[in-house]
Amino acid sequence: MMHDPSCRRFPRRAFLADLGMGFTGVALASLLQRDGIVKADDAAAPWSPPTGFAHFAPKAKHVIWLFMVGGVSHVESFDPKPALNRYAGKTIGESPFKAVLDSPFTKKNVREVVKGLHPVQPTIYPLQVGYKKRGQSGIEVSDWYPHVGSCIDDIAVVRSMWTTDTDHGAQLQFHTGRHALEGQLPTIGSWVHYGLGSLNENIPAFVVLGKPVADCCGGVWAHGASYLGPEHNGTELGVDPNNPLPFAAPGREVYKQEQEAEFELLRKLNGVSAVQYPDDPALRARIKSYELAFRMQTAVPEVVRFDEESPATQQLYGLDKDVTRDFGRQCLAARRLVERGVRFVQVFHGSNGGAGEWDAHAGLKAGHTALCAQTDQPAAALIKDLKQRGLLDETLVVWATEFGRTPGAQGGDGRDHHPFGFSIWLAGGGIQGGTVHGATDELGFHATEHRHYVTDVHATVLHQLGLDPRKLVVPGRKRLEIDFGEPMREIIA
């Protein structure tokens, strides 16, 4: 009887792996566990990776995270301050509010990378736009945000955020909770991916839309997973319907059957390597990425087929106008992604290869007028569209930026970086709409009521998803108390 000589060269470990402990077996076990058919035996081991189940009853399933890169002026968006008009041209020291300069928060809340680079700007600068009360709740919103203002009864505005980085490393800090000088750490999106995984095996659980922040300010680490492993990094996708996967799609000359054979060969080769190096996280992530990339070639193009949407929906997001089309596509893609089970969609606006377009050291009025026009209608459309489809209850929308802008003028027509007090807003996902939480002082200088460090946003997101961050801690990776934050319970419905 003849034997195939190749059988004698087949690695024994690979043979055993194919029988029971190979990649396919691990994947099957993971899927069964995720679907509740198999559950971890907590008594058998003191620690195990997350199971994909929430720790307690969740109020949301998905997160859409809208991040404005560069630092939006809080006093000219969601925290208008009429005192800036009354005392314009005077120094802060000459105004009735000079005590803000002596506040302990001025030193306590700052960790400068370059000492003295961003001093207090003393001359009070008036508001560059009007504002009015919006909705039945009567929340004051800038005239630059009429569309978001029309949704204000579905929004919780938090006016008391603070952070410690006076420079644009705050972009990384907002996503990791640590100062940029402390290095690369898991981001909020990666924690959600790590804790819950995906609801759709054909699309990544953590997707990044728009141009990410520049290398100066965190780069890919602003959507990275650090020690959680590269498989929990955010996956960047394009929203161009003609080229949604520029680095993953095969050329037109490659037949589907040919590519399937190539991926099958890769699977076998990677499976052998995985047995030889079972503890290599990069290899594990690479195997998953190859398999996911193949499935994405069908799933992702379908996500960005915006012509499947009704003309009314396309107009709602501003796809019919040049000024709103880019961000409108990103927000519409975000909605289509959560419909398909994506857990966390991180949308960047304003990244320009440097500090970001929202960085208004000069020309604040012209710059913010243009940028708000790009983002206001699409952001509001996202809330309205989710609501009319019954998805807002299970989708938490977060609008944020790394810090605010100074009450004082920088140069003739700008505002400097301001980490001491600024605003964000949240909607859907079990959040109480039509509310204002926290406050800054009369000049918008310091967060004074219900002060929230950036990880309180993370804690609120995780809480609404049913996750306890302390149960996600990885052995050997110490986390500080401030890393965990506290949920903003006052805005939770």
Secondary structure as GFF3:
##gff-version 3
##sequence-region A 1 493
A	DSSP	alpha_helix	5	9	.	.	.	ID=ss1
A	DSSP	alpha_helix	12	16	.	.	.	ID=ss2
A	DSSP	pi_helix	17	21	.	.	.	ID=ss3
A	DSSP	alpha_helix	23	34	.	.	.	ID=ss4
A	DSSP	beta_strand	62	68	.	.	.	ID=ss5
A	DSSP	three_ten_helix	74	76	.	.	.	ID=ss6
A	DSSP	alpha_helix	83	86	.	.	.	ID=ss7
A	DSSP	three_ten_helix	92	94	.	.	.	ID=ss8
A	DSSP	three_ten_helix	98	102	.	.	.	ID=ss9
A	DSSP	alpha_helix	105	108	.	.	.	ID=ss10
A	DSSP	beta_strand	131	134	.	.	.	ID=ss11
A	DSSP	beta_strand	139	142	.	.	.	ID=ss12
A	DSSP	alpha_helix	146	149	.	.	.	ID=ss13
A	DSSP	three_ten_helix	152	154	.	.	.	ID=ss14
A	DSSP	beta_strand	155	162	.	.	.	ID=ss15
A	DSSP	alpha_helix	170	176	.	.	.	ID=ss16
A	DSSP	three_ten_helix	180	182	.	.	.	ID=ss17
A	DSSP	alpha_helix	188	196	.	.	.	ID=ss18
A	DSSP	beta_strand	206	209	.	.	.	ID=ss19
A	DSSP	three_ten_helix	215	217	.	.	.	ID=ss20
A	DSSP	three_ten_helix	219	223	.	.	.	ID=ss21
A	DSSP	three_ten_helix	226	228	.	.	.	ID=ss22
A	DSSP	three_ten_helix	230	232	.	.	.	ID=ss23
A	DSSP	beta_strand	235	236	.	.	.	ID=ss24
A	DSSP	alpha_helix	256	276	.	.	.	ID=ss25
A	DSSP	alpha_helix	281	303	.	.	.	ID=ss26
A	DSSP	three_ten_helix	306	308	.	.	.	ID=ss27
A	DSSP	alpha_helix	311	316	.	.	.	ID=ss28
A	DSSP	alpha_helix	322	339	.	.	.	ID=ss29
A	DSSP	beta_strand	344	349	.	.	.	ID=ss30
A	DSSP	alpha_helix	364	388	.	.	.	ID=ss31
A	DSSP	three_ten_helix	392	394	.	.	.	ID=ss32
A	DSSP	beta_strand	395	401	.	.	.	ID=ss33
A	DSSP	beta_strand	404	405	.	.	.	ID=ss34
A	DSSP	beta_strand	417	418	.	.	.	ID=ss35
A	DSSP	beta_strand	422	427	.	.	.	ID=ss36
A	DSSP	beta_strand	435	437	.	.	.	ID=ss37
A	DSSP	beta_strand	439	440	.	.	.	ID=ss38
A	DSSP	beta_strand	447	449	.	.	.	ID=ss39
A	DSSP	beta_strand	452	453	.	.	.	ID=ss40
A	DSSP	alpha_helix	455	464	.	.	.	ID=ss41
A	DSSP	three_ten_helix	469	471	.	.	.	ID=ss42
A	DSSP	alpha_helix	481	484	.	.	.	ID=ss43
A	DSSP	three_ten_helix	489	491	.	.	.	ID=ss44
###
